[in-house]
C-alpha cells in the first residue's frame, strides 16, 4: 500500500524530493532484513538531521502512519522490517561521527555510522568501542543500540548497553528530548537501549570508550566434540578465568569455514574454541598461562597460538568467515541466538544434537559460548514448505529447552517479529502487562515500529 501523494509531497518538502522513495522498486529494497520476513513500506524517507526526523515523525503522527526506523537491515529479529504501508525511516544519510573527546573517553555519533568505520577511526586515536557484531563492517551504531548488540568481546567488555552514555530521541509526537548517564530520576537511558525503535527514534548517540588494549594473545583449541568444548568453558569460568573472547564452532561449522577459505581440515576435530586475551603485557602473559594450564588438563586435541599479527588476523578471519561460509550451505538461514547459564551449556548442546536428528535438519552451531550465548543456525530453503514447517517446530522446541534451562530466547539479536510470540513464556502475564504499560506511555498512538516486541 503506497502513501498518499499529498503526504509524499509533504515529506519531500521536509527532506528533499530526492530523499523520498515512492516507486515499488525502491520500496522493495527496504522491505527485508537478514530474516525471512519481508513487507513493503508505503514510502521510504531518508532524513539528514534531527530536525528533519522530528518533522517527519510529527507529520506521521498527525496522519496516523507507522514509522519504522532502519539502519543497515542486518538484524536477525525482523525489527527493521517495515509494516505494510508504513514509513521506512532510513538513517543511511545520518552517518557523521560528530565528536571524539579522547580525554573524556567519549564520542557522539549519528545513528547511521557504521560500527567498523567508528572502530577504525577510534583505533587511530588509541581508543576502543568494544561491541563488535559479526556484521560490524555493515551494521550501524543506531541499530546496535536499538537491538543492544553484542559480539565476541562481550565476555569481558559487555554489550552495547554498557557503552551508551547519552541519547537524543525523537518521541512518537515528534518532540525531541535527550537523556544521559548523568540524568537523574528514572533510568530512561537503560530502558531505551534495546527498545528496537518501539519507544523512540535515536538521532544522536553518545558512547563510552575505553583505551585500546596494549597487548593480546590469541589461540585456537580443538576438541573432539561440542560437549567437551562446553565443559572446558565451564572449567575456565569456575576458576575465575575471563578471556576477552571465548567463541566456539561445532564440527560442521568448522568444516564449512575451512572449505570456504580453502584450508585443510583439522583432523578429528569436532569443535574448536577461539580464545583471545587482551590487556597489559603482564596481564596477558599471566592469564594466557592460566588458560593453557587449564586446557592441558582437559580432553583437548591440540592448541594453536598466534605468534604474529598476521597469524592473529588469520585466526580472526576463520571466526569472521562463518556467516559467508554458511551462505553456501542452503539458501535460507534461521539464526537463533539462545543463551543459557554456562553451567547448563552441556545440556543445551546435547539438546541441539537431539533436535537436529528429531527434525531431520542441518544445524550449524557457533557463537559466544563464553557467556552462554550460542547461535543455532538451521539451514534450510524457505521455498520447501514441508521442511520449513519442521524448522519452525524445531525452533519452538529449542526455545522450550532454553527456557527450561534458565536461559533466554535472545542473547543479543533482539525480539522483533521473530521471537515476539515466545516473550510471554519468558516474562509471564504480569511482566507482559508491565511492558505494554511502558509502550503506551512512550507511544500512545502505537505508531513507533508497531508489531515488534509486543502488541497492545
C-alpha positions as CSV (number, residue, x, y, z in Angstrom):
1,X,0.0,0.0,0.0
2,X,1.5,3.3,-1.1
3,X,1.3,6.5,0.9
4,X,-1.0,9.2,-0.5
5,X,0.6,11.7,-2.9
6,X,-0.1,14.6,-0.6
7,X,1.7,13.1,2.2
8,X,4.6,12.1,0.0
9,X,4.9,15.7,-1.2
10,X,4.9,16.9,2.5
11,X,7.8,14.5,3.2
12,X,9.6,15.8,0.1
13,X,9.3,19.4,1.4
14,X,10.9,18.2,4.7
15,X,13.9,16.1,3.4
16,X,14.1,17.0,-0.3
17,X,12.5,15.3,-3.3
18,X,15.5,13.0,-3.9
19,X,15.3,11.6,-0.4
20,X,11.8,10.2,-0.6
21,X,11.4,6.9,-2.5
22,X,7.9,6.0,-3.6
23,X,8.4,3.6,-6.5
24,X,7.7,-0.1,-5.9
25,X,11.3,-1.0,-6.9
26,X,12.8,1.4,-4.4
27,X,10.4,0.4,-1.6
28,X,11.2,-3.4,-2.1
29,X,14.9,-2.6,-1.4
30,X,13.8,-1.6,2.2
31,X,11.4,-4.4,2.7
32,X,13.5,-7.0,4.5
33,X,16.4,-7.7,6.8
34,X,18.5,-10.8,7.5
35,X,15.5,-12.9,8.4
36,X,12.9,-14.5,6.1
37,X,10.4,-11.7,7.0
38,X,9.5,-9.0,4.5
39,X,6.9,-6.4,4.0
40,X,6.9,-3.4,1.6
41,X,6.7,0.0,3.1
42,X,4.4,2.7,1.8
43,X,7.3,5.2,1.4
44,X,11.0,5.4,2.2
45,X,12.2,8.7,3.8
46,X,15.9,9.5,4.3
47,X,16.4,12.4,6.7
48,X,19.8,14.1,7.2
49,X,19.4,15.6,10.7
50,X,17.4,15.5,13.9
51,X,15.1,18.4,12.9
52,X,14.0,16.5,9.7
53,X,13.4,13.4,11.8
54,X,11.3,15.4,14.2
55,X,9.2,16.9,11.4
56,X,8.8,13.5,9.6
57,X,7.6,11.8,12.8
58,X,5.3,14.7,13.7
59,X,3.7,14.5,10.3
60,X,3.4,10.7,10.6
61,X,1.7,11.1,14.0
62,X,-0.8,13.5,12.6
63,X,-1.6,11.2,9.7
64,X,-1.6,8.0,11.8
65,X,1.2,6.4,9.7
66,X,3.5,3.9,11.4
67,X,7.2,4.8,11.5
68,X,9.9,2.0,11.3
69,X,13.4,3.2,12.0
70,X,16.0,1.4,9.9
71,X,19.8,1.1,9.9
72,X,21.6,-1.3,7.6
73,X,18.9,-4.1,7.8
74,X,21.4,-6.7,9.0
75,X,19.3,-7.8,12.0
76,X,18.1,-11.3,12.8
77,X,14.9,-10.5,14.6
78,X,12.8,-8.7,11.9
79,X,12.9,-5.5,13.9
80,X,13.6,-3.2,10.9
81,X,11.1,-5.0,8.6
82,X,8.5,-2.3,7.8
83,X,4.8,-2.7,8.4
84,X,2.9,-2.7,5.1
85,X,2.1,0.9,4.2
86,X,4.5,2.3,6.9
87,X,7.3,4.8,6.6
88,X,10.7,3.2,6.4
89,X,12.8,5.9,8.1
90,X,16.3,5.2,6.8
91,X,19.3,6.7,8.6
92,X,21.9,6.0,5.9
93,X,22.4,9.8,5.4
94,X,22.9,10.4,9.1
95,X,26.3,8.9,9.2
96,X,28.6,11.5,10.9
97,X,30.9,10.9,13.8
98,X,30.0,14.2,15.5
99,X,32.8,14.4,18.1
100,X,35.5,12.4,19.8
101,X,36.7,13.5,23.2
102,X,39.8,11.3,23.9
103,X,40.3,13.0,27.3
104,X,36.8,12.1,28.4
105,X,36.7,8.6,26.7
106,X,33.5,9.7,24.9
107,X,32.3,10.2,21.4
108,X,29.0,11.2,19.8
109,X,27.8,9.6,16.6
110,X,24.7,9.8,14.4
111,X,22.7,6.5,14.1
112,X,23.8,5.7,10.6
113,X,27.5,5.5,11.4
114,X,28.8,2.0,10.5
115,X,30.3,0.2,13.5
116,X,33.5,-0.8,11.7
117,X,34.1,2.7,10.4
118,X,33.9,4.0,14.0
119,X,36.2,1.3,15.2
120,X,38.9,2.3,12.6
121,X,38.7,6.0,13.5
122,X,38.9,5.3,17.2
123,X,41.8,2.9,16.9
124,X,43.9,5.6,15.2
125,X,43.4,7.6,18.3
126,X,44.2,4.8,20.7
127,X,40.6,4.3,21.6
128,X,38.2,1.4,21.5
129,X,34.4,0.8,21.3
130,X,34.1,-2.9,22.4
131,X,30.8,-4.1,20.9
132,X,31.7,-5.8,17.6
133,X,28.9,-7.8,15.9
134,X,29.9,-10.1,13.1
135,X,28.3,-7.6,10.7
136,X,30.5,-4.7,12.0
137,X,31.6,-3.7,8.5
138,X,28.0,-3.0,7.6
139,X,25.8,-2.7,10.7
140,X,25.1,0.8,12.2
141,X,25.5,2.2,15.7
142,X,21.8,3.1,15.8
143,X,20.9,-0.5,15.1
144,X,23.4,-1.7,17.6
145,X,21.8,0.5,20.3
146,X,18.3,-0.4,19.2
147,X,19.0,-4.1,19.5
148,X,21.5,-3.9,22.3
149,X,24.0,-5.7,20.1
150,X,26.8,-7.8,21.5
151,X,29.7,-9.6,19.8
152,X,32.7,-11.8,20.5
153,X,34.2,-9.3,23.0
154,X,31.1,-9.2,25.2
155,X,32.5,-11.8,27.7
156,X,35.0,-9.3,29.1
157,X,33.7,-5.9,28.0
158,X,29.9,-6.3,28.0
159,X,27.3,-5.4,25.4
160,X,26.2,-2.1,23.8
161,X,24.1,-1.2,26.9
162,X,27.3,-0.8,28.9
163,X,28.7,1.8,26.5
164,X,25.7,4.2,25.8
165,X,26.3,7.4,27.6
166,X,23.6,9.6,26.1
167,X,20.8,9.6,23.6
168,X,19.0,12.3,21.6
169,X,15.5,10.9,21.0
170,X,12.5,11.9,18.8
171,X,9.4,10.8,20.6
172,X,6.2,9.5,19.0
173,X,4.8,13.0,18.8
174,X,7.8,14.4,17.0
175,X,9.2,16.2,20.0
176,X,13.0,16.0,20.6
177,X,14.4,15.2,24.1
178,X,17.6,13.8,25.5
179,X,18.8,11.6,28.3
180,X,22.3,10.9,29.6
181,X,24.2,8.8,32.1
182,X,24.1,11.9,34.4
183,X,20.4,12.4,34.1
184,X,18.6,12.0,37.5
185,X,15.3,10.4,38.0
186,X,14.2,7.2,36.4
187,X,16.8,5.4,34.3
188,X,15.3,6.1,30.9
189,X,18.7,5.6,29.2
190,X,18.7,1.9,30.1
191,X,15.1,1.5,29.1
192,X,15.7,2.9,25.6
193,X,18.7,0.8,24.8
194,X,17.4,-2.4,23.3
195,X,13.9,-1.0,22.7
196,X,14.1,-1.8,19.0
197,X,12.6,1.5,17.8
198,X,9.3,1.0,19.7
199,X,9.8,3.8,22.3
200,X,11.6,6.5,20.4
201,X,13.8,7.3,17.4
202,X,17.5,7.9,18.1
203,X,19.2,10.9,16.3
204,X,22.4,11.2,18.2
205,X,24.2,8.6,20.4
206,X,26.9,9.3,23.0
207,X,29.2,6.4,23.6
208,X,31.6,5.5,26.4
209,X,35.0,4.4,25.1
210,X,38.0,2.5,26.6
211,X,41.7,2.7,25.8
212,X,42.9,0.4,23.1
213,X,44.4,-2.7,24.8
214,X,48.2,-2.7,24.8
215,X,48.7,-6.4,24.2
216,X,47.0,-9.6,23.0
217,X,47.2,-13.4,22.9
218,X,45.1,-15.4,20.5
219,X,44.7,-19.2,20.3
220,X,42.5,-21.9,18.9
221,X,41.8,-25.0,20.9
222,X,40.4,-28.1,19.2
223,X,38.2,-30.7,20.9
224,X,36.6,-34.0,20.0
225,X,33.1,-32.5,20.3
226,X,30.9,-29.6,21.3
227,X,30.1,-31.0,24.7
228,X,33.9,-31.3,25.6
229,X,34.4,-27.7,24.5
230,X,31.4,-26.5,26.6
231,X,32.8,-28.3,29.6
232,X,36.2,-26.5,29.1
233,X,34.3,-23.2,29.2
234,X,32.7,-24.2,32.5
235,X,36.1,-25.1,33.9
236,X,37.6,-21.8,32.9
237,X,34.7,-20.0,34.4
238,X,34.8,-21.9,37.7
239,X,38.4,-20.8,38.1
240,X,37.6,-17.2,37.5
241,X,39.4,-17.1,34.2
242,X,37.9,-14.4,32.0
243,X,39.3,-14.0,28.5
244,X,38.3,-11.1,26.3
245,X,36.9,-13.5,23.7
246,X,35.7,-17.1,24.0
247,X,34.0,-18.3,20.8
248,X,33.0,-21.7,19.6
249,X,32.3,-23.5,16.3
250,X,30.9,-27.0,16.1
251,X,32.3,-29.6,13.7
252,X,30.0,-28.9,10.7
253,X,30.6,-25.2,11.0
254,X,34.4,-25.6,11.3
255,X,34.4,-27.8,8.2
256,X,32.3,-25.4,6.3
257,X,34.6,-22.5,7.1
258,X,37.7,-24.4,6.3
259,X,36.3,-25.4,2.9
260,X,35.2,-21.8,2.3
261,X,38.7,-20.5,3.0
262,X,40.4,-23.3,1.1
263,X,42.2,-24.7,4.2
264,X,43.0,-28.3,5.1
265,X,40.5,-29.7,7.6
266,X,41.8,-30.2,11.2
267,X,41.8,-34.0,11.6
268,X,39.4,-35.4,14.2
269,X,38.2,-32.0,15.5
270,X,34.6,-32.0,16.5
271,X,34.6,-28.4,17.9
272,X,37.0,-25.5,18.3
273,X,37.3,-22.7,20.8
274,X,38.6,-19.4,19.7
275,X,40.2,-17.6,22.7
276,X,41.7,-14.1,22.9
277,X,43.2,-12.3,25.9
278,X,43.8,-8.6,25.9
279,X,45.3,-6.1,28.4
280,X,48.7,-5.0,29.6
281,X,51.6,-7.3,28.7
282,X,51.8,-8.6,32.2
283,X,48.0,-9.3,32.4
284,X,48.0,-11.1,29.0
285,X,51.0,-13.2,29.9
286,X,49.6,-14.3,33.3
287,X,46.1,-15.0,32.1
288,X,47.3,-16.9,28.9
289,X,49.5,-19.1,31.1
290,X,46.5,-20.0,33.3
291,X,44.3,-20.7,30.3
292,X,46.9,-23.1,28.8
293,X,47.4,-24.9,32.1
294,X,43.6,-25.4,32.3
295,X,43.3,-26.7,28.7
296,X,46.2,-29.0,29.2
297,X,44.3,-30.7,32.0
298,X,41.3,-31.3,29.7
299,X,40.5,-33.6,26.8
300,X,41.7,-31.3,24.1
301,X,43.1,-32.5,20.8
302,X,45.5,-29.6,20.1
303,X,46.2,-26.0,20.8
304,X,47.4,-23.4,18.2
305,X,48.8,-20.0,19.2
306,X,49.1,-16.9,17.0
307,X,52.6,-15.6,17.3
308,X,52.3,-12.6,15.0
309,X,49.7,-10.1,13.9
310,X,49.3,-11.9,10.6
311,X,48.6,-15.1,12.3
312,X,46.1,-13.4,14.7
313,X,44.4,-11.9,11.6
314,X,44.3,-15.4,10.1
315,X,42.5,-16.9,13.2
316,X,40.1,-13.9,13.3
317,X,39.3,-14.5,9.6
318,X,38.4,-18.1,10.5
319,X,35.9,-16.8,13.0
320,X,34.6,-13.9,10.9
321,X,34.0,-16.1,7.9
322,X,31.2,-18.2,9.5
323,X,28.3,-16.3,8.0
324,X,29.6,-16.1,4.4
325,X,30.6,-19.7,4.6
326,X,27.2,-20.9,5.7
327,X,25.5,-18.9,2.9
328,X,26.8,-21.7,0.6
329,X,25.1,-24.5,2.6
330,X,21.5,-23.5,1.9
331,X,19.6,-20.5,0.6
332,X,17.9,-19.8,4.0
333,X,19.5,-19.4,7.4
334,X,17.3,-19.3,10.5
335,X,19.7,-17.9,13.1
336,X,18.6,-18.3,16.7
337,X,20.7,-16.8,19.5
338,X,19.7,-18.7,22.6
339,X,21.6,-18.1,25.8
340,X,21.8,-20.2,29.0
341,X,23.9,-20.1,32.2
342,X,27.4,-21.5,31.4
343,X,26.8,-24.4,33.8
344,X,23.9,-25.6,31.5
345,X,25.8,-25.5,28.2
346,X,26.4,-29.3,28.0
347,X,22.7,-29.9,28.3
348,X,21.9,-27.3,25.7
349,X,24.4,-28.7,23.1
350,X,23.2,-32.2,23.7
351,X,19.6,-31.0,23.1
352,X,20.6,-29.3,19.9
353,X,22.1,-32.5,18.5
354,X,18.9,-34.3,19.5
355,X,16.7,-31.7,17.8
356,X,18.8,-31.9,14.6
357,X,18.1,-35.7,14.5
358,X,14.5,-35.5,15.5
359,X,13.5,-33.0,12.9
360,X,16.0,-34.2,10.2
361,X,17.5,-30.7,9.8
362,X,21.0,-29.4,9.2
363,X,22.0,-27.4,12.3
364,X,25.3,-25.4,12.5
365,X,26.2,-24.1,15.9
366,X,28.7,-21.4,16.8
367,X,28.8,-18.2,18.9
368,X,29.8,-16.5,22.1
369,X,29.9,-19.6,24.3
370,X,31.9,-17.7,27.0
371,X,28.7,-16.1,28.2
372,X,26.4,-19.0,27.3
373,X,25.2,-17.5,24.0
374,X,25.1,-20.0,21.1
375,X,24.0,-19.2,17.6
376,X,21.9,-22.1,16.4
377,X,21.7,-21.9,12.7
378,X,19.1,-24.1,11.0
379,X,20.0,-24.3,7.3
380,X,17.0,-24.7,5.0
381,X,15.2,-23.5,1.9
382,X,12.2,-21.3,2.6
383,X,10.6,-22.5,-0.6
384,X,10.4,-26.0,0.8
385,X,7.1,-25.7,2.7
386,X,7.3,-29.2,4.3
387,X,10.9,-28.6,5.6
388,X,10.2,-25.0,6.7
389,X,7.4,-26.3,8.9
390,X,9.9,-28.7,10.6
391,X,12.2,-25.7,11.0
392,X,9.6,-23.8,12.9
393,X,8.7,-26.8,15.1
394,X,12.4,-27.3,15.8
395,X,12.7,-23.6,16.8
396,X,9.7,-24.0,19.2
397,X,11.4,-27.0,20.8
398,X,14.8,-25.1,21.0
399,X,13.2,-22.2,22.9
400,X,11.3,-24.6,25.2
401,X,14.6,-26.3,26.1
402,X,16.4,-23.0,26.5
403,X,13.8,-21.6,28.9
404,X,13.7,-24.8,30.9
405,X,17.5,-24.4,31.4
406,X,17.0,-21.0,32.9
407,X,18.0,-19.2,29.7
408,X,16.6,-16.6,27.4
409,X,15.4,-16.8,23.8
410,X,17.7,-14.0,22.7
411,X,21.2,-13.3,23.9
412,X,21.8,-10.4,21.6
413,X,19.7,-10.3,18.4
414,X,16.5,-8.9,20.0
415,X,12.9,-9.9,19.9
416,X,11.4,-8.0,16.9
417,X,8.9,-10.2,14.9
418,X,10.9,-13.4,15.1
419,X,10.6,-14.0,18.8
420,X,7.6,-11.9,20.0
421,X,5.4,-15.0,20.4
422,X,7.9,-16.6,22.8
423,X,8.3,-13.5,25.0
424,X,5.2,-14.2,27.2
425,X,6.6,-17.6,28.1
426,X,9.8,-15.8,29.3
427,X,8.2,-12.8,31.0
428,X,4.8,-14.1,32.3
429,X,1.5,-12.3,32.3
430,X,2.4,-9.6,34.8
431,X,5.7,-8.9,33.0
432,X,4.0,-8.6,29.7
433,X,1.4,-6.2,31.1
434,X,4.3,-4.0,32.5
435,X,5.9,-3.9,29.1
436,X,2.6,-2.9,27.5
437,X,2.2,-0.1,30.0
438,X,5.6,1.2,29.2
439,X,4.8,1.1,25.5
440,X,1.6,3.1,26.0
441,X,3.4,5.8,27.9
442,X,6.0,6.3,25.2
443,X,3.9,5.6,22.2
444,X,0.2,6.1,23.0
445,X,-0.9,6.1,19.3
446,X,1.2,3.0,18.6
447,X,3.0,4.4,15.5
448,X,6.6,3.5,16.5
449,X,7.6,0.2,14.9
450,X,4.3,-1.5,15.7
451,X,4.1,-5.2,15.9
452,X,7.7,-5.6,17.2
453,X,8.5,-6.9,20.6
454,X,4.9,-6.6,22.0
455,X,1.4,-5.8,20.7
456,X,-1.2,-3.7,22.5
